[in-house]
């Protein structure tokens, strides 16, 4: 099965396991809302994705983020998602996520239009500085305060201040969560439990009123079934078909002066049993480590005082070609996170471990058991994880 090819890099197109740098100077997920809102006349918004030639005159824009819909997964989904495949082939291009390629980080980059270093949601889990507490951004109930933990104003707030009607449509259970407030504050929240409700509420909000409109929608099921059952499993295929039905409804229901932008927060890849390294089963990996955060494809290790060099050396030796092991300073210098202000630096581990190929570092005893039993993961810097679609449809 063939499908859309990724955007070229010098010399050739990247393979799914090739490393890909985040595009923070144009061509990234953080450019989606500023580009859309530039078309709606919001001050300070810049169309860095070049949407204007295709969407001139549009006054209503819907942005749908499909969790886990990586650019490299579209050919796999194509037999079950013909609408998706057709859009990707005709009105699609690839963007990159930020780093790590994980849901909380990406949702906040989408909402703020900034790299992860600026907004500070630097991973699925991070250590709260000055404590041994690990904050899970998905289960974040509001402590720390979202407005101080993530201090960057969102584009939803900026759009509303400029007179745009802004609606966020997502699962009812996410209303008021720390992550929702960090990523989506400024939008009127509408709960939608399922594809039909999501399509109906997005289209209703898109058609309401006479002024400029922005609607943001979120659909999580493809990612969930990838994690639990694997990419191209039967449940994943059924979820891809649901995504296709959602896209068909949205495209068919677009008002004439509206546009639909479809993107994602990351891709996924399956991790075989033989490529799982258990940090809780090897004393060499636990020595000198005070707190472990991050996720299986990107680990943040906070060392005991004076142990950073020993931890770096031990993890480099044990993991070998399975991972890239760096100090915090080295990781920040790569530009993975974009500029990182002093206040956010210590949310990153003293040592950063980025898995290569299809390896992952699990923690079978110190993290919830399900986390090490998943089939597919994401978070690292391979093309399969970093490349996401941008599909642009005009009503």
PLY file of the C-alpha trace (Angstrom):
ply
format ascii 1.0
element vertex 395
property float x
property float y
property float z
element edge 394
property int vertex1
property int vertex2
end_header
0.00 0.00 0.00
1.42 3.35 -1.02
0.50 6.68 0.46
1.59 10.26 0.83
5.33 10.76 1.01
6.83 12.92 3.76
8.22 16.30 2.95
11.76 15.92 1.62
14.90 16.55 3.60
18.21 17.29 1.85
19.11 14.33 -0.34
16.12 12.08 0.33
12.88 11.64 2.20
13.30 10.45 5.81
12.49 6.87 6.66
10.12 6.29 9.59
12.98 5.60 12.01
15.19 8.48 10.84
15.63 11.28 13.30
13.74 14.49 12.49
14.34 17.89 14.05
11.31 19.94 15.13
10.54 22.89 12.87
10.24 25.89 15.15
10.91 28.45 12.43
7.93 27.51 10.25
6.39 24.18 9.29
5.55 23.01 12.79
2.43 22.28 14.81
2.85 25.53 16.75
2.27 27.47 13.50
-1.27 26.16 12.92
-3.31 28.54 15.08
-1.29 31.71 14.33
-1.60 30.95 10.60
-5.33 30.33 10.88
-5.95 33.42 12.97
-3.94 35.62 10.64
-6.68 34.92 8.09
-9.26 36.10 10.63
-7.41 39.35 11.25
-6.15 38.68 14.78
-3.36 41.16 15.64
0.09 39.60 15.94
-0.87 36.40 14.14
1.38 35.47 11.22
0.52 33.07 8.41
3.77 31.09 8.56
2.14 28.10 6.87
1.11 30.10 3.81
-2.61 29.37 4.07
-3.82 32.68 2.61
-3.66 31.81 -1.11
-5.94 28.82 -0.61
-8.19 30.30 2.07
-8.58 33.97 1.14
-11.94 35.29 2.32
-12.55 32.55 4.87
-14.21 33.84 8.07
-14.80 30.58 9.93
-12.06 28.06 10.69
-12.26 24.66 12.40
-9.07 22.99 13.60
-9.36 19.27 14.34
-6.54 17.49 16.16
-6.65 13.69 15.86
-4.52 12.20 18.62
-1.97 9.73 17.28
-2.56 10.38 13.57
1.05 10.57 12.41
1.86 11.33 8.78
3.53 7.92 8.50
0.42 6.15 9.77
-1.82 7.50 6.98
-0.81 4.84 4.41
-1.56 2.15 7.00
-4.96 3.70 7.71
-5.82 4.25 4.03
-7.76 0.99 3.43
-10.10 1.88 6.33
-10.07 5.65 5.88
-10.51 6.58 2.20
-11.56 10.15 2.97
-8.42 10.66 5.04
-6.21 9.11 2.37
-7.78 11.23 -0.35
-7.34 14.45 1.59
-3.74 13.61 2.43
-2.95 12.97 -1.23
-4.64 16.12 -2.53
-4.65 18.81 0.17
-2.13 17.44 2.65
1.42 18.15 3.74
3.47 17.17 6.76
4.42 19.29 9.75
6.53 18.37 12.74
5.48 18.29 16.35
7.64 19.78 19.03
9.81 17.64 21.28
9.03 15.41 23.07
6.44 14.15 20.57
3.78 13.58 23.19
0.22 14.72 23.75
0.49 17.28 26.59
3.48 18.99 25.02
1.86 19.13 21.59
-1.55 20.32 22.77
0.03 23.24 24.59
2.28 24.07 21.63
-0.82 24.11 19.42
-2.71 26.35 21.84
0.11 28.80 22.55
1.90 28.76 19.20
5.23 28.36 21.01
7.92 25.69 21.36
7.85 23.51 24.49
10.69 25.34 26.20
8.63 28.54 26.28
5.40 27.09 27.63
7.05 24.63 30.02
4.89 21.53 29.47
8.03 19.60 28.62
6.82 16.00 28.65
4.11 13.55 29.54
5.44 13.59 33.11
7.98 15.95 34.62
9.40 16.50 38.07
8.03 19.50 39.93
11.20 21.52 40.70
12.28 21.53 44.30
10.35 18.33 45.07
10.44 14.62 44.29
6.90 14.81 42.91
6.31 13.71 39.32
3.49 15.64 37.63
1.45 13.67 35.09
0.11 16.34 32.75
-2.81 14.15 31.63
-3.99 13.52 35.20
-3.27 17.11 36.28
-6.08 18.29 38.55
-4.87 21.88 38.95
-1.86 21.71 41.29
0.39 23.41 40.30
-1.79 26.24 39.07
-2.04 25.96 35.26
-1.73 29.71 34.72
1.60 29.86 36.54
2.96 26.48 35.43
2.14 27.38 31.80
2.44 31.20 31.67
2.10 31.84 27.91
-1.24 33.31 26.75
-3.06 31.02 24.35
-4.17 31.98 20.86
-7.71 31.27 21.99
-7.38 34.12 24.47
-5.86 36.41 21.87
-8.52 35.55 19.32
-11.34 36.21 21.78
-9.81 39.57 22.69
-9.82 40.42 18.97
-13.53 39.67 18.61
-13.36 36.09 17.32
-15.96 33.64 18.66
-13.85 30.78 20.06
-15.14 27.30 20.93
-13.20 24.23 22.11
-14.91 20.85 21.64
-13.46 17.82 23.43
-14.38 15.01 25.78
-16.62 16.05 28.71
-14.25 14.53 31.26
-11.44 16.88 30.19
-13.35 20.04 31.09
-11.47 22.10 33.68
-8.41 19.84 33.85
-4.98 21.35 34.30
-4.00 20.39 30.76
-7.19 21.84 29.29
-6.60 25.13 31.08
-2.95 25.22 30.07
-3.65 24.48 26.40
-7.16 25.81 25.71
-7.96 28.65 28.07
-9.90 31.37 26.34
-12.28 29.10 24.46
-15.87 28.23 25.35
-15.69 24.54 26.24
-18.22 22.09 24.80
-18.19 18.42 25.81
-18.59 15.79 23.11
-18.41 12.07 23.90
-17.90 10.37 20.55
-17.52 11.02 16.83
-21.14 12.00 16.16
-21.30 14.49 19.02
-17.89 15.93 18.13
-18.90 16.53 14.51
-22.28 17.98 15.45
-20.90 20.38 18.07
-18.00 21.52 15.90
-20.29 22.24 12.95
-22.87 24.01 15.12
-20.22 26.27 16.64
-18.71 26.90 13.21
-22.04 28.07 11.77
-23.05 30.27 14.72
-22.95 34.08 14.50
-21.97 36.48 11.77
-18.43 37.42 12.81
-15.15 35.52 12.61
-15.21 32.06 14.23
-12.56 29.62 15.46
-13.52 26.10 16.54
-11.00 23.64 17.93
-11.85 19.94 18.17
-9.99 16.99 19.71
-10.45 13.25 19.05
-8.41 10.77 21.18
-9.44 7.25 20.13
-6.86 6.41 17.46
-4.03 7.08 19.90
-5.70 5.04 22.63
-6.16 1.97 20.45
-2.63 2.27 19.11
-1.28 2.23 22.64
-3.44 -0.64 23.80
-3.44 -2.89 20.72
-0.83 -1.60 18.29
-0.78 0.28 15.01
-2.77 -1.63 12.35
-4.45 -3.86 14.93
-8.17 -4.54 14.49
-9.18 -1.95 17.12
-6.83 0.61 15.55
-8.34 -0.02 12.12
-11.84 0.49 13.54
-10.68 3.74 15.14
-9.23 4.85 11.80
-12.62 4.20 10.18
-14.24 6.37 12.86
-11.77 9.15 12.11
-12.73 8.86 8.46
-16.43 9.15 9.27
-15.68 12.24 11.37
-13.72 13.86 8.55
-16.45 13.10 6.00
-19.10 14.72 8.20
-17.00 17.80 8.82
-16.07 18.26 5.17
-19.65 17.78 4.01
-20.97 20.22 6.63
-18.54 23.11 6.08
-20.26 26.45 5.43
-19.16 28.18 2.20
-17.05 30.74 4.06
-15.36 28.14 6.28
-12.24 25.99 6.26
-11.20 22.83 8.07
-7.61 22.23 9.18
-6.79 18.69 10.33
-3.61 17.90 12.22
-2.25 15.68 15.02
-0.07 15.77 18.09
2.31 12.91 17.18
2.57 9.56 15.44
3.22 6.16 17.00
5.32 3.06 16.56
5.07 -0.45 17.99
7.79 -1.50 20.43
8.56 -5.25 20.39
9.08 -7.13 23.65
12.78 -7.58 22.95
13.32 -3.82 22.70
11.96 -2.98 26.15
14.56 -2.12 28.77
13.30 -2.27 32.36
15.03 0.36 34.46
13.61 -1.25 37.61
15.29 -4.58 36.83
18.84 -3.33 36.37
20.63 -1.87 39.42
23.08 -0.06 37.14
20.21 2.06 35.80
18.88 2.89 39.26
22.23 3.83 40.80
22.44 7.54 41.55
18.96 8.29 40.17
16.64 10.12 42.55
13.59 10.74 40.32
12.57 9.25 36.95
10.11 11.17 34.76
9.28 11.49 31.06
7.89 8.39 29.35
9.26 5.17 27.83
10.62 6.76 24.64
12.10 9.84 26.37
13.31 9.58 29.96
14.21 12.43 32.28
16.60 11.29 35.03
17.10 13.53 38.05
20.33 12.49 39.73
21.38 12.48 43.35
23.72 15.40 44.12
27.07 14.83 42.42
25.91 11.71 40.53
25.05 13.23 37.14
28.27 12.12 35.42
28.02 8.57 36.78
24.36 8.29 35.74
25.18 9.55 32.25
28.03 7.07 31.90
26.03 4.10 33.22
23.02 4.70 30.98
25.28 5.27 27.96
27.04 1.96 28.59
23.94 -0.13 29.36
21.71 1.21 26.58
24.43 1.51 23.92
22.89 2.03 20.46
19.33 1.78 21.84
19.34 5.40 23.03
20.98 8.79 22.85
22.02 9.82 26.38
22.74 13.50 27.05
23.09 15.90 29.92
20.40 18.57 30.30
22.73 21.21 28.91
23.52 19.07 25.88
19.85 18.32 25.26
18.86 21.99 25.44
21.76 22.89 23.12
20.37 20.57 20.42
17.40 22.93 20.04
14.90 20.09 20.64
12.84 22.21 23.04
13.41 25.63 21.49
14.72 28.30 23.87
14.22 27.25 27.50
13.93 30.01 30.14
15.62 29.50 33.48
12.29 28.88 35.23
11.64 25.79 33.08
15.12 24.27 32.90
14.92 21.98 35.92
11.69 20.40 34.66
14.06 18.61 32.26
16.12 15.85 33.83
19.78 16.20 34.68
20.15 13.40 32.14
17.92 13.02 29.05
17.53 9.61 27.40
16.03 9.58 23.90
15.35 6.09 22.55
16.37 5.18 19.02
14.92 2.69 16.56
11.99 0.89 18.28
13.44 0.78 21.81
11.74 1.94 24.99
12.72 2.22 28.66
9.92 0.95 30.89
9.62 0.96 34.69
7.66 -2.11 35.70
7.63 -1.45 39.45
7.83 2.31 39.92
5.21 3.34 37.35
1.62 2.13 36.79
1.78 -1.43 35.37
-0.19 -0.55 32.25
2.50 1.91 31.13
4.94 -0.93 30.47
2.33 -3.16 28.82
1.35 -0.84 25.99
2.02 -1.94 22.44
2.73 1.37 20.69
4.59 4.37 22.08
5.78 7.82 21.01
7.79 10.72 22.39
11.14 10.44 20.63
12.44 12.18 17.52
11.89 9.62 14.76
9.93 10.65 11.70
7.19 8.13 12.59
6.63 10.02 15.86
7.45 13.60 14.84
5.75 13.99 11.45
2.05 14.94 11.55
-0.37 15.95 8.82
-1.84 19.28 7.90
-4.93 18.80 5.73
-6.53 22.01 4.47
-10.13 21.87 3.20
-12.17 24.86 2.08
-15.97 24.85 2.27
0 1
1 2
2 3
3 4
4 5
5 6
6 7
7 8
8 9
9 10
10 11
11 12
12 13
13 14
14 15
15 16
16 17
17 18
18 19
19 20
20 21
21 22
22 23
23 24
24 25
25 26
26 27
27 28
28 29
29 30
30 31
31 32
32 33
33 34
34 35
35 36
36 37
37 38
38 39
39 40
40 41
41 42
42 43
43 44
44 45
45 46
46 47
47 48
48 49
49 50
50 51
51 52
52 53
53 54
54 55
55 56
56 57
57 58
58 59
59 60
60 61
61 62
62 63
63 64
64 65
65 66
66 67
67 68
68 69
69 70
70 71
71 72
72 73
73 74
74 75
75 76
76 77
77 78
78 79
79 80
80 81
81 82
82 83
83 84
84 85
85 86
86 87
87 88
88 89
89 90
90 91
91 92
92 93
93 94
94 95
95 96
96 97
97 98
98 99
99 100
100 101
101 102
102 103
103 104
104 105
105 106
106 107
107 108
108 109
109 110
110 111
111 112
112 113
113 114
114 115
115 116
116 117
117 118
118 119
119 120
120 121
121 122
122 123
123 124
124 125
125 126
126 127
127 128
128 129
129 130
130 131
131 132
132 133
133 134
134 135
135 136
136 137
137 138
138 139
139 140
140 141
141 142
142 143
143 144
144 145
145 146
146 147
147 148
148 149
149 150
150 151
151 152
152 153
153 154
154 155
155 156
156 157
157 158
158 159
159 160
160 161
161 162
162 163
163 164
164 165
165 166
166 167
167 168
168 169
169 170
170 171
171 172
172 173
173 174
174 175
175 176
176 177
177 178
178 179
179 180
180 181
181 182
182 183
183 184
184 185
185 186
186 187
187 188
188 189
189 190
190 191
191 192
192 193
193 194
194 195
195 196
196 197
197 198
198 199
199 200
200 201
201 202
202 203
203 204
204 205
205 206
206 207
207 208
208 209
209 210
210 211
211 212
212 213
213 214
214 215
215 216
216 217
217 218
218 219
219 220
220 221
221 222
222 223
223 224
224 225
225 226
226 227
227 228
228 229
229 230
230 231
231 232
232 233
233 234
234 235
235 236
236 237
237 238
238 239
239 240
240 241
241 242
242 243
243 244
244 245
245 246
246 247
247 248
248 249
249 250
250 251
251 252
252 253
253 254
254 255
255 256
256 257
257 258
258 259
259 260
260 261
261 262
262 263
263 264
264 265
265 266
266 267
267 268
268 269
269 270
270 271
271 272
272 273
273 274
274 275
275 276
276 277
277 278
278 279
279 280
280 281
281 282
282 283
283 284
284 285
285 286
286 287
287 288
288 289
289 290
290 291
291 292
292 293
293 294
294 295
295 296
296 297
297 298
298 299
299 300
300 301
301 302
302 303
303 304
304 305
305 306
306 307
307 308
308 309
309 310
310 311
311 312
312 313
313 314
314 315
315 316
316 317
317 318
318 319
319 320
320 321
321 322
322 323
323 324
324 325
325 326
326 327
327 328
328 329
329 330
330 331
331 332
332 333
333 334
334 335
335 336
336 337
337 338
338 339
339 340
340 341
341 342
342 343
343 344
344 345
345 346
346 347
347 348
348 349
349 350
350 351
351 352
352 353
353 354
354 355
355 356
356 357
357 358
358 359
359 360
360 361
361 362
362 363
363 364
364 365
365 366
366 367
367 368
368 369
369 370
370 371
371 372
372 373
373 374
374 375
375 376
376 377
377 378
378 379
379 380
380 381
381 382
382 383
383 384
384 385
385 386
386 387
387 388
388 389
389 390
390 391
391 392
392 393
393 394
